[in-house]
């Protein structure tokens, strides 16, 4: 696998993590439960760390990651009526019940798990594979924790 192919996979994972970071931040701003808010903030910060690590790998391989991912470059397009992963101004003032916020987080984390699984199917260099695999395990753990929240909500 050449560097450009590896860089393309890593850039896709950066977009996945950016979407997760924004989604968890929006979820934490939309949910009333302070425990859930704290957990979603932690997940948002975790995704920011993942983005930094992935960008470091891209730069090390000679690539350059764009700072902002435009809407046309998003990994998946969601219907405009979804919360909390929609980032319009109207979204910030909209509040939904905890169960629907958690359900949306669960759907997005499941999608992130799938993106990482696809990335790990590629023949990545071992040092890159290590970073992606470690992040995958943390995202899978977050997904499992959100599934437990979903059952309790």
C-alpha atoms as one frame of an Amber mdcrd trajectory, in Angstrom:
protein
   0.000   0.000   0.000   1.531   3.320  -1.016   1.656   6.453   1.138  -1.118
   8.217  -0.787  -3.522   5.354  -0.108  -2.605   5.328   3.595  -3.001   9.110
   3.752  -6.451   8.871   2.120  -7.570   6.348   4.759  -6.215   8.518   7.568
  -7.913  11.617   6.146 -11.208   9.720   6.119 -10.696   8.819   9.778  -9.915
  12.469  10.570 -13.293  13.398   9.057 -14.977  10.644  11.073 -13.371  11.902
  14.289 -14.209  15.547  13.497 -17.828  14.594  13.031 -17.752  12.707  16.321
 -16.055  15.576  18.120 -18.685  18.052  16.924 -21.523  15.622  17.565 -20.500
  14.862  21.126 -19.969  18.547  21.846 -23.460  19.310  20.525 -24.897  16.388
  22.497 -23.300  17.644  25.696 -24.820  21.078  25.079 -28.252  19.578  24.397
 -28.610  17.107  27.235 -29.792  17.926  30.740 -28.208  15.055  32.667 -24.878
  16.292  34.030 -23.339  12.796  34.023 -24.162  12.331  30.347 -22.943  15.857
  29.608 -19.598  15.068  31.266 -19.283  11.773  29.365 -20.067  13.395  26.013
 -17.521  16.146  26.740 -14.912  13.467  27.464 -15.721  11.713  24.178 -15.505
  15.033  22.305 -12.078  15.742  23.799 -10.996  12.193  23.015 -11.923  12.697
  19.355  -9.919  15.943  19.297  -6.913  13.960  20.532  -7.508  11.311  17.869
  -7.618  14.002  15.181  -4.280  15.337  16.372  -2.723  11.857  16.332  -4.073
  11.063  12.865  -2.867  14.398  11.479   0.577  13.683  12.912   0.641  10.381
  11.016  -0.528  12.081   7.810   2.218  14.716   8.109   4.808  12.039   8.875
   3.805  10.274   5.658   4.173  13.496   3.677   0.507  14.467   3.469  -1.354
  17.567   4.525  -4.792  17.467   6.189  -7.164  20.358   5.595  -8.023  22.175
   8.824 -11.759  22.365   8.217 -13.806  19.621   6.641 -16.470  21.119   4.408
 -19.996  19.754   4.284 -19.354  18.307   0.832 -16.450  16.293   2.220 -18.259
  14.717   5.154 -18.050  10.957   5.439 -21.825  10.554   5.649 -24.617  13.019
   5.009 -27.411  13.121   7.568 -30.952  14.341   7.090 -31.303  17.983   8.118
 -33.691  17.105  10.943 -31.165  15.101  12.985 -29.738  16.233  16.282 -27.236
  16.559  17.919 -24.852  15.933  15.029 -26.310  18.721  12.898 -24.364  21.936
  13.398 -26.738  24.670  12.282 -27.468  27.642  14.545 -31.016  26.392  15.072
 -29.604  23.152  16.449 -27.919  24.858  19.366 -31.207  26.170  20.688 -33.130
  22.939  20.045 -33.502  20.529  22.924 -34.581  16.934  22.614 -35.184  14.252
  25.159 -32.229  12.289  26.470 -33.229   9.047  24.768 -33.196  10.579  21.283
 -29.874  12.347  21.899 -28.311   9.125  23.138 -29.808   7.194  20.207 -28.248
   9.652  17.764 -24.876   9.338  19.508 -25.190   5.554  19.330 -25.904   5.639
  15.577 -22.937   7.898  14.946 -20.578   5.821  17.083 -21.685   2.675  15.290
 -20.854   4.413  12.041 -17.432   5.441  13.421 -16.772   1.840  14.510 -17.576
   0.727  10.954 -15.284   3.395   9.447 -12.409   2.246  11.654 -13.063  -1.414
  10.854 -12.867  -0.569   7.152  -9.621   1.329   7.723  -8.137  -1.612   9.603
  -8.932  -3.965   6.704  -6.335  -2.108   4.640  -2.696  -3.149   4.673  -1.546
  -0.214   6.797   2.087   0.138   7.902   2.498  -1.332  11.386   3.115   2.001
  13.123  -0.017   3.511  11.539  -1.985   0.339  12.202  -1.047   0.584  15.890
  -2.475   4.140  16.153  -5.651   3.261  14.251  -6.190   0.033  16.211  -5.768
   1.812  19.571  -8.234   4.504  18.535 -10.625   1.859  17.239 -10.588   0.106
  20.612 -11.417   3.393  22.389 -14.214   4.186  19.931 -15.608   0.669  20.320
 -15.531   1.145  24.100 -17.383   4.474  23.741 -19.949   2.778  21.509 -20.494
   0.054  24.109 -20.896   2.637  26.873 -23.434   4.585  24.802 -25.381   1.371
  24.111 -25.621   0.846  27.866 -26.872   4.437  28.267 -29.421   3.825  25.514
 -30.826   0.800  27.337 -31.055   2.773  30.584 -32.718   5.841  29.004
